[in-house]
Amino acid sequence: MASAQPAAEAVALTHATVIDGTGAAPMADSLVLVRGGRIAAVYSAGSRPVPDGARVEDLTGKWVMPGIIDAHVHLPGGRA
């Protein structure tokens, strides 16, 4: 018998400025909805209600840049 999977945690990152990496202008006052560690939606904050049960993180004054990673690292014992 299959057991029910727990619902993936939803996190709503509200009031952030989003840079999507496409070259489009930054999207001010956005909401980034994350479910199960993946971005489920990005939309203007206040344009839709935050999903019931979502943990809300207010990112006023912060920037979100999905998919952008720090590829410049120095590893201990690294070689040239």
Phi and psi in radians as a Rosetta constraint file:
Dihedral C 1 N 2 CA 2 C 2 CIRCULARHARMONIC -1.333 0.35
Dihedral N 2 CA 2 C 2 N 3 CIRCULARHARMONIC 2.413 0.35
Dihedral C 2 N 3 CA 3 C 3 CIRCULARHARMONIC -1.562 0.35
Dihedral N 3 CA 3 C 3 N 4 CIRCULARHARMONIC 2.633 0.35
Dihedral C 3 N 4 CA 4 C 4 CIRCULARHARMONIC -1.231 0.35
Dihedral N 4 CA 4 C 4 N 5 CIRCULARHARMONIC 2.380 0.35
Dihedral C 4 N 5 CA 5 C 5 CIRCULARHARMONIC -1.410 0.35
Dihedral N 5 CA 5 C 5 N 6 CIRCULARHARMONIC 2.406 0.35
Dihedral C 5 N 6 CA 6 C 6 CIRCULARHARMONIC -1.170 0.35
Dihedral N 6 CA 6 C 6 N 7 CIRCULARHARMONIC 2.555 0.35
Dihedral C 6 N 7 CA 7 C 7 CIRCULARHARMONIC -1.126 0.35
Dihedral N 7 CA 7 C 7 N 8 CIRCULARHARMONIC 2.440 0.35
Dihedral C 7 N 8 CA 8 C 8 CIRCULARHARMONIC -1.171 0.35
Dihedral N 8 CA 8 C 8 N 9 CIRCULARHARMONIC 2.403 0.35
Dihedral C 8 N 9 CA 9 C 9 CIRCULARHARMONIC -1.072 0.35
Dihedral N 9 CA 9 C 9 N 10 CIRCULARHARMONIC 2.380 0.35
Dihedral C 9 N 10 CA 10 C 10 CIRCULARHARMONIC -1.839 0.35
Dihedral N 10 CA 10 C 10 N 11 CIRCULARHARMONIC 2.336 0.35
Dihedral C 10 N 11 CA 11 C 11 CIRCULARHARMONIC -2.187 0.35
Dihedral N 11 CA 11 C 11 N 12 CIRCULARHARMONIC 2.249 0.35
Dihedral C 11 N 12 CA 12 C 12 CIRCULARHARMONIC -1.878 0.35
Dihedral N 12 CA 12 C 12 N 13 CIRCULARHARMONIC 1.949 0.35
Dihedral C 12 N 13 CA 13 C 13 CIRCULARHARMONIC -1.593 0.35
Dihedral N 13 CA 13 C 13 N 14 CIRCULARHARMONIC 1.820 0.35
Dihedral C 13 N 14 CA 14 C 14 CIRCULARHARMONIC -1.761 0.35
Dihedral N 14 CA 14 C 14 N 15 CIRCULARHARMONIC 2.673 0.35
Dihedral C 14 N 15 CA 15 C 15 CIRCULARHARMONIC 1.058 0.35
Dihedral N 15 CA 15 C 15 N 16 CIRCULARHARMONIC 0.497 0.35
Dihedral C 15 N 16 CA 16 C 16 CIRCULARHARMONIC -1.596 0.35
Dihedral N 16 CA 16 C 16 N 17 CIRCULARHARMONIC 2.784 0.35
Dihedral C 16 N 17 CA 17 C 17 CIRCULARHARMONIC -1.698 0.35
Dihedral N 17 CA 17 C 17 N 18 CIRCULARHARMONIC 2.172 0.35
Dihedral C 17 N 18 CA 18 C 18 CIRCULARHARMONIC -1.862 0.35
Dihedral N 18 CA 18 C 18 N 19 CIRCULARHARMONIC 2.257 0.35
Dihedral C 18 N 19 CA 19 C 19 CIRCULARHARMONIC -1.904 0.35
Dihedral N 19 CA 19 C 19 N 20 CIRCULARHARMONIC 2.032 0.35
Dihedral C 19 N 20 CA 20 C 20 CIRCULARHARMONIC -1.590 0.35
Dihedral N 20 CA 20 C 20 N 21 CIRCULARHARMONIC -0.058 0.35
Dihedral C 20 N 21 CA 21 C 21 CIRCULARHARMONIC 1.419 0.35
Dihedral N 21 CA 21 C 21 N 22 CIRCULARHARMONIC 0.079 0.35
Dihedral C 21 N 22 CA 22 C 22 CIRCULARHARMONIC -1.624 0.35
Dihedral N 22 CA 22 C 22 N 23 CIRCULARHARMONIC -0.134 0.35
Dihedral C 22 N 23 CA 23 C 23 CIRCULARHARMONIC 1.705 0.35
Dihedral N 23 CA 23 C 23 N 24 CIRCULARHARMONIC -0.113 0.35
Dihedral C 23 N 24 CA 24 C 24 CIRCULARHARMONIC -1.201 0.35
Dihedral N 24 CA 24 C 24 N 25 CIRCULARHARMONIC 2.791 0.35
Dihedral C 24 N 25 CA 25 C 25 CIRCULARHARMONIC -1.099 0.35
Dihedral N 25 CA 25 C 25 N 26 CIRCULARHARMONIC 2.600 0.35
Dihedral C 25 N 26 CA 26 C 26 CIRCULARHARMONIC -0.978 0.35
Dihedral N 26 CA 26 C 26 N 27 CIRCULARHARMONIC 2.499 0.35
Dihedral C 26 N 27 CA 27 C 27 CIRCULARHARMONIC -1.745 0.35
Dihedral N 27 CA 27 C 27 N 28 CIRCULARHARMONIC 1.794 0.35
Dihedral C 27 N 28 CA 28 C 28 CIRCULARHARMONIC -1.291 0.35
Dihedral N 28 CA 28 C 28 N 29 CIRCULARHARMONIC 2.702 0.35
Dihedral C 28 N 29 CA 29 C 29 CIRCULARHARMONIC 0.857 0.35
Dihedral N 29 CA 29 C 29 N 30 CIRCULARHARMONIC 0.974 0.35
Dihedral C 29 N 30 CA 30 C 30 CIRCULARHARMONIC -1.812 0.35
Dihedral N 30 CA 30 C 30 N 31 CIRCULARHARMONIC 2.840 0.35
Dihedral C 30 N 31 CA 31 C 31 CIRCULARHARMONIC -2.079 0.35
Dihedral N 31 CA 31 C 31 N 32 CIRCULARHARMONIC 2.211 0.35
Dihedral C 31 N 32 CA 32 C 32 CIRCULARHARMONIC -1.901 0.35
Dihedral N 32 CA 32 C 32 N 33 CIRCULARHARMONIC 2.056 0.35
Dihedral C 32 N 33 CA 33 C 33 CIRCULARHARMONIC -1.714 0.35
Dihedral N 33 CA 33 C 33 N 34 CIRCULARHARMONIC 2.132 0.35
Dihedral C 33 N 34 CA 34 C 34 CIRCULARHARMONIC -1.992 0.35
Dihedral N 34 CA 34 C 34 N 35 CIRCULARHARMONIC 2.240 0.35
Dihedral C 34 N 35 CA 35 C 35 CIRCULARHARMONIC -2.228 0.35
Dihedral N 35 CA 35 C 35 N 36 CIRCULARHARMONIC 2.216 0.35
Dihedral C 35 N 36 CA 36 C 36 CIRCULARHARMONIC 1.029 0.35
Dihedral N 36 CA 36 C 36 N 37 CIRCULARHARMONIC 0.573 0.35
Dihedral C 36 N 37 CA 37 C 37 CIRCULARHARMONIC 1.403 0.35
Dihedral N 37 CA 37 C 37 N 38 CIRCULARHARMONIC 0.121 0.35
Dihedral C 37 N 38 CA 38 C 38 CIRCULARHARMONIC -2.197 0.35
Dihedral N 38 CA 38 C 38 N 39 CIRCULARHARMONIC 2.560 0.35
Dihedral C 38 N 39 CA 39 C 39 CIRCULARHARMONIC -1.212 0.35
Dihedral N 39 CA 39 C 39 N 40 CIRCULARHARMONIC 2.143 0.35
Dihedral C 39 N 40 CA 40 C 40 CIRCULARHARMONIC -1.724 0.35
Dihedral N 40 CA 40 C 40 N 41 CIRCULARHARMONIC -0.528 0.35
Dihedral C 40 N 41 CA 41 C 41 CIRCULARHARMONIC -2.869 0.35
Dihedral N 41 CA 41 C 41 N 42 CIRCULARHARMONIC 2.686 0.35
Dihedral C 41 N 42 CA 42 C 42 CIRCULARHARMONIC -2.374 0.35
Dihedral N 42 CA 42 C 42 N 43 CIRCULARHARMONIC 2.205 0.35
Dihedral C 42 N 43 CA 43 C 43 CIRCULARHARMONIC -2.696 0.35
Dihedral N 43 CA 43 C 43 N 44 CIRCULARHARMONIC 2.985 0.35
Dihedral C 43 N 44 CA 44 C 44 CIRCULARHARMONIC -1.150 0.35
Dihedral N 44 CA 44 C 44 N 45 CIRCULARHARMONIC 2.249 0.35
Dihedral C 44 N 45 CA 45 C 45 CIRCULARHARMONIC -1.025 0.35
Dihedral N 45 CA 45 C 45 N 46 CIRCULARHARMONIC 2.372 0.35
Dihedral C 45 N 46 CA 46 C 46 CIRCULARHARMONIC 1.545 0.35
Dihedral N 46 CA 46 C 46 N 47 CIRCULARHARMONIC -0.199 0.35
Dihedral C 46 N 47 CA 47 C 47 CIRCULARHARMONIC -1.375 0.35
Dihedral N 47 CA 47 C 47 N 48 CIRCULARHARMONIC -0.368 0.35
Dihedral C 47 N 48 CA 48 C 48 CIRCULARHARMONIC -2.486 0.35
Dihedral N 48 CA 48 C 48 N 49 CIRCULARHARMONIC 2.720 0.35
Dihedral C 48 N 49 CA 49 C 49 CIRCULARHARMONIC -1.262 0.35
Dihedral N 49 CA 49 C 49 N 50 CIRCULARHARMONIC 2.645 0.35
Dihedral C 49 N 50 CA 50 C 50 CIRCULARHARMONIC -1.207 0.35
Dihedral N 50 CA 50 C 50 N 51 CIRCULARHARMONIC 2.348 0.35
Dihedral C 50 N 51 CA 51 C 51 CIRCULARHARMONIC -0.996 0.35
Dihedral N 51 CA 51 C 51 N 52 CIRCULARHARMONIC 2.483 0.35
Dihedral C 51 N 52 CA 52 C 52 CIRCULARHARMONIC -0.967 0.35
Dihedral N 52 CA 52 C 52 N 53 CIRCULARHARMONIC 2.374 0.35
Dihedral C 52 N 53 CA 53 C 53 CIRCULARHARMONIC 1.456 0.35
Dihedral N 53 CA 53 C 53 N 54 CIRCULARHARMONIC -0.088 0.35
Dihedral C 53 N 54 CA 54 C 54 CIRCULARHARMONIC -1.274 0.35
Dihedral N 54 CA 54 C 54 N 55 CIRCULARHARMONIC 2.443 0.35
Dihedral C 54 N 55 CA 55 C 55 CIRCULARHARMONIC -1.372 0.35
Dihedral N 55 CA 55 C 55 N 56 CIRCULARHARMONIC 2.269 0.35
Dihedral C 55 N 56 CA 56 C 56 CIRCULARHARMONIC -1.828 0.35
Dihedral N 56 CA 56 C 56 N 57 CIRCULARHARMONIC 2.240 0.35
Dihedral C 56 N 57 CA 57 C 57 CIRCULARHARMONIC -2.063 0.35
Dihedral N 57 CA 57 C 57 N 58 CIRCULARHARMONIC 2.051 0.35
Dihedral C 57 N 58 CA 58 C 58 CIRCULARHARMONIC -1.453 0.35
Dihedral N 58 CA 58 C 58 N 59 CIRCULARHARMONIC 2.009 0.35
Dihedral C 58 N 59 CA 59 C 59 CIRCULARHARMONIC -1.893 0.35
Dihedral N 59 CA 59 C 59 N 60 CIRCULARHARMONIC 0.559 0.35
Dihedral C 59 N 60 CA 60 C 60 CIRCULARHARMONIC -0.919 0.35
Dihedral N 60 CA 60 C 60 N 61 CIRCULARHARMONIC 2.244 0.35
Dihedral C 60 N 61 CA 61 C 61 CIRCULARHARMONIC 1.451 0.35
Dihedral N 61 CA 61 C 61 N 62 CIRCULARHARMONIC 0.009 0.35
Dihedral C 61 N 62 CA 62 C 62 CIRCULARHARMONIC -1.886 0.35
Dihedral N 62 CA 62 C 62 N 63 CIRCULARHARMONIC 2.843 0.35
Dihedral C 62 N 63 CA 63 C 63 CIRCULARHARMONIC -2.050 0.35
Dihedral N 63 CA 63 C 63 N 64 CIRCULARHARMONIC 2.478 0.35
Dihedral C 63 N 64 CA 64 C 64 CIRCULARHARMONIC -2.106 0.35
Dihedral N 64 CA 64 C 64 N 65 CIRCULARHARMONIC 2.235 0.35
Dihedral C 64 N 65 CA 65 C 65 CIRCULARHARMONIC -2.243 0.35
Dihedral N 65 CA 65 C 65 N 66 CIRCULARHARMONIC 1.402 0.35
Dihedral C 65 N 66 CA 66 C 66 CIRCULARHARMONIC -1.030 0.35
Dihedral N 66 CA 66 C 66 N 67 CIRCULARHARMONIC 2.415 0.35
Dihedral C 66 N 67 CA 67 C 67 CIRCULARHARMONIC 1.447 0.35
Dihedral N 67 CA 67 C 67 N 68 CIRCULARHARMONIC -0.110 0.35
Dihedral C 67 N 68 CA 68 C 68 CIRCULARHARMONIC -1.604 0.35
Dihedral N 68 CA 68 C 68 N 69 CIRCULARHARMONIC 2.201 0.35
Dihedral C 68 N 69 CA 69 C 69 CIRCULARHARMONIC -2.076 0.35
Dihedral N 69 CA 69 C 69 N 70 CIRCULARHARMONIC 2.815 0.35
Dihedral C 69 N 70 CA 70 C 70 CIRCULARHARMONIC -1.539 0.35
Dihedral N 70 CA 70 C 70 N 71 CIRCULARHARMONIC 1.714 0.35
Dihedral C 70 N 71 CA 71 C 71 CIRCULARHARMONIC -1.595 0.35
Dihedral N 71 CA 71 C 71 N 72 CIRCULARHARMONIC -0.015 0.35
Dihedral C 71 N 72 CA 72 C 72 CIRCULARHARMONIC -1.768 0.35
Dihedral N 72 CA 72 C 72 N 73 CIRCULARHARMONIC 1.690 0.35
Dihedral C 72 N 73 CA 73 C 73 CIRCULARHARMONIC -2.251 0.35
Dihedral N 73 CA 73 C 73 N 74 CIRCULARHARMONIC 2.720 0.35
Dihedral C 73 N 74 CA 74 C 74 CIRCULARHARMONIC -2.054 0.35
Dihedral N 74 CA 74 C 74 N 75 CIRCULARHARMONIC 1.977 0.35
Dihedral C 74 N 75 CA 75 C 75 CIRCULARHARMONIC -1.598 0.35
Dihedral N 75 CA 75 C 75 N 76 CIRCULARHARMONIC 2.488 0.35
Dihedral C 75 N 76 CA 76 C 76 CIRCULARHARMONIC -1.068 0.35
Dihedral N 76 CA 76 C 76 N 77 CIRCULARHARMONIC 2.364 0.35
Dihedral C 76 N 77 CA 77 C 77 CIRCULARHARMONIC 1.271 0.35
Dihedral N 77 CA 77 C 77 N 78 CIRCULARHARMONIC 0.309 0.35
Dihedral C 77 N 78 CA 78 C 78 CIRCULARHARMONIC -1.105 0.35
Dihedral N 78 CA 78 C 78 N 79 CIRCULARHARMONIC 2.747 0.35
Dihedral C 78 N 79 CA 79 C 79 CIRCULARHARMONIC -1.992 0.35
Dihedral N 79 CA 79 C 79 N 80 CIRCULARHARMONIC 2.645 0.35
